[in-house]
Each structure stands twice: as structure tokens, then as C-alpha cells.
Amino acid sequence: MRTATYFFIFLNLSLALFEEPAVYPLPFLATSVLEVLCLLVFLGRLTHFAKVTLHNVFWKDTKNICIMVAILLSLTDLAIYGVLRLYDVRSIRWSRIVRPIFLINFAESRQIRRAFRSIRNTLPEITYVFLLFMFSLLMFSLMALKLFGERNLQTAEGLPYFRNYLEIVFDLYVLVTTANSPDVMMPAFDFSSWYALFFIAFVIVNTYIFMSLFLAVVYNNYKKHLKVMPGRACD
């Protein structure tokens, strides 16, 4: 039963590769039949669980409610999408976002649920570090606007360089990952090599200090919540 449940959960999640827009597109009829088959298996598994569980216990378990709601939403979305296709109306399968619910809420997914709960409990505690990081990013972006915005600099493609605040925020955010390094620095560096100090300071503060601090906070809090979970392993 556990193997079959995992197989159909994996199949249900894999349908995203074959549904429009898809990496390997399959006919709508094929993907819809597979999805209905997966949903019937999930419904059968839930019905079987209800037969061997006390009525009050079953309906008080939020995991069972989540699975039933996810099945209902998926079937409703599939029906609406199929009807709209008959009338050549383009739409989006919005129910795809509920598919991971099946992976988390079945009884066989206890370890995945523990990890998910630990991540959920960790998120509020890393908010302060994230807000500090965003404050630093916004302040450096404002400094960049004042330093380079009035210099009439241009990128290699001839586009204005650091004249729009929101674009500066995005470019510096990408620079934290070093994905656009050193391209984003070159127009300022060509104008004056002293401007390299601004980007060096930004990388030291945000990439090396804040990202290391962010990782440490995430790791320590996740480990702390994971240690206190065994008492609720039966959830």
C-alpha cells in the first residue's frame, strides 16, 4: 500500500512535465485520464483509512481534510479546463499548486511532514535576518542611485546604467548571488576605478556576511525544531 501510494503521488507530480505548457507535451486526454486515476487512488486510500479509523478521529485530522479538499479542487479544475478546451478558450491549470499536498499529508509521508513542519517553524525566526538583509540591499541601492544615476553612464548594450531605483535593487540582488559579476560593475569601473570600492563593500557585507549569517540561522533553527519533533512523530 505504501509503495502504491508513493508511486501514484510521484505520477501525479510528474504530470506537470507533460501538461501544457510542457517539456514533453502529451494529449490532454492522456494526462487527464492519468490524473483522474491518481485522484481515484488517493480517494480509495483515504476511504480505506477512514474504515480503520474512529469516525471522530478521522474528521478531526486536518491532514484528511486537506487531502479531500485537494481532490475536490483538482477534479473541479480539471472539469473546468476540459470544458473551456471544448470552446477553444485558453486557460491555466491552477490546481497544480495543490498537488504537493498529497505528498505531505498522507500517513506514509511522516518524515516528509516532519521536515515540512520544521521548515514552517523555522521561517518566522529567520524573518529578522531577512529584513536586515533587505534593508542593507535597499540602502546600497539608494547609494548606487546617488553615485551613478547622475553620471549618464551606459551599459555595454547602450542602456541607461543605474538610473531606475527598482532596477538597481534587482541588479544588486542578483549580484549577491554573483550571477552578474563583474558585468554589473564594469560601466562604473570604466568611469572611475575608485567605484570598485562600492561593489567590494557591497559583496563583503551582503554576500559574505549576510548570506553566511542567514545560512547559520536557518541551519541552527531547523536543527532545533527537528530535535523537538520526535514527540510528535505519530502526527
N, C-alpha and C positions, 0 to 999 in steps of 0.2 A: 504493500500500500504506500509506503514512504517513497519507494523508488518510482512508482507510477505518478505520485503527486509531484515529485521533483521534475519528472520528465515533461508533464503537461504544463507545469509552470515555466520551464525553460522554453517549451514550444510556444507558449503564449507570448513570452517576452521576445522571442525571435521573430515573431510576425512583423515587427517593425522594420525588419530588413527587406521584406517582400511587399509591403503595402505602399501605395503611392503617398508621398514621394519615396521611392525605394532604391536601394542599392541594386537589388536583383528583383525587378518587378514581376509579380505573378498576377494572373487574372483575379478580379475581385471575388468571383465565385469561389475560387480555391482558398483564398485567405479567409473569407467569411465562414466557409464550412469548417476550416480548422479552428477558427476562434470559437464558433458555436460548440464544437466538440470539446474544446478545453473548458468552456464555461459549464457544459453539462457534467464533465468530470468533477469540476470544483463543486458544483451543486450536489452531486452524488456523494462526494466526500463529506460535505457539510451535513447532508442528511444522515449519513451513516454516523457521524459524530453526535448528532442530535439524538439518535436512537439509543446510544450507550451512555448518555449524559442526563443527569437530572434536568427536568424542564426549567426550573428556576435558575439553575447554574448556567445552562446553555444561553438563556436570553439575557443574563446579566454580564456575560462575557463580551466585551466590546470588540474583541477580535472577530467573533462570529458575525456581529452586526456589520463590521467593516467589510467582510467578505460578501455578505448578502447585498449590501449597497453597491459594492464594486461590480458584482454580477449584473445587477439591475441596470446600473449606468452603462455598462458595456453593451448589453443587449439593446437598450434604448438608442444608444448612439449608432450601433450597427444598423438598426432598423431605419433610423432617420437618414443615415448616409446612403443606404441602399435605395430608399425611395427618391432621394434627391438625384441619384445617378440615373434613375429611370427617366427623369425630366431634364437630364443634361445640366444640372445645377452643380457647380463646383463647391465642395465643402471640405471640412477638415475633420479627421477622426480625433476629437478632443478627449475621448475616453482612454487614449493610450497612456495618459499620465497616471491612471489608476491601476494599471497592471502590476506595478511593484507591490501593491497592497497584498496580492496573493502570495508573493514571496515572503512577506513579513509576517502575515497573520495566521497562517496555518500552523497547527500544533507541531508539525515536523520541523518547523523553522525556528526552534527555540534559540539556537546560537546566533542566528542572524538577527533575531528580535532583540537579544541581549546587546549585540553590537549597535544596533539602531538606537536602542534606548540610551546607551552610553553616549552616543553622538548627540542625541537630542538633549541630554542633561548637560553636556559639555558646552553647547552653543551659548547659553546665557552668560557663562563665566568667561568666555573669550571676547565678549562684546566690548569690554573696556579697552582691551588691547587693539581691537579693530577700529574703534573710534579714535584712539590716539594715532593710529596709522593714517586714517583718513584725514585727520586734522593736519598731520605733517604733510601729506600729499597736497592738500588744498593750499597750505601756506607756501610750499615750494612752487606750486603752480602760479600763485599770485606774484611771487618774486620773479619767476620766469617771465610773466607778462610785463612786469615793470622793467626788467633788464633788457629784453629782446623785442618787445612789442613795438617800440618806437624807433627801432634801428632799420626798419624797412628791409629786413633780411628775407631771403627766399631759400626754399629747399632746392635740391638738385633738379626737381621736376618743374621749377619755376613757380611754385605755390607760396603763398604768404607763410612766414615762419613765426610761430608762437604769437599770433595776434588775436586768437579766439580763446577765451579762458577755458571753455569746456573741452576744446580740442587739446589744449595744453594738459589738462587734467588726464585725459585719456592717454596722450603720448607719454607722460611721466609714469602713469600707472603701468603701461607696457614696459617702460624702462626698468621698473622694479624687477621684472622677470628677465631683463637683459635681452629681450627678443629683438628690440630695435636699436641695440647698442652696436657700434657707435654712430649709426646713421643719424639719429635724432640730435646728436651733439655737433655734427660737423659744420652746419651753417654758422653757429655761434663761434666755434673754434676757429673757423677760417677768418671770421671777422676780427677776433682777438683771442690769442691763446690763453689769456687770463680767465676767460669764461669757462675754461675746463674745470676750474676750481668749484664752480657752482654744481656741475654734474658729479664731480668727485664727492662733494659733500652730500649730495642727494643719494648717491649709491651707498655710501657708508651708513647714513642714517636709516634709510628705508629698506635697502636690500640686505645689508649685513646685520644691522641691529634689530630693526623691527621684525623682519622675517624670522630671524633666529628666536627672538622673544615670542613671537606668535606661535612658532612650532613648539617651543618649550611649554607654553601654557596649554596648548592643545594636547600635547602628549601627557603632561602631568595630570590634567583634569580627566582625560579619557581613562588613564590607568586607574585613577582614584575611583571613578564611577564603576569601572569594570570589576574592581575588587569587592565592591559592596553589593554586586548583583547576585552572587550565588544563593543568597537567602530567598531570592525571588525566581529561582530557576524554573519553578513549576508554572510560571505565568505563560 
